[in-house]
Amino acid sequence: MHSLLPAGSHYTSLDLSVKFLRAITSSTGRLRCEGTVTHLGSRTALAQATLSDDGGKLYAHATSSCLIFRPGAAQPG
């Protein structure tokens, strides 16, 4: 998400949910983490990530919603 925001923007997590589905052991092999931004609005964003092996077996899934602070925008509080 950070790379999609204009320079000078920052953000904080509103929530984070992680689901661990399988154990990772020394024999698990190579894993791939892939993250995507599913929504990027003016004040909030939603991102998700998956952790899977070369065969596509899912080991973990996470979602996070974030509050965005853009440069020059009025800040809450």
Order of alpha helices (4+ residues) and beta strands (2+ residues): beta-beta-beta-beta
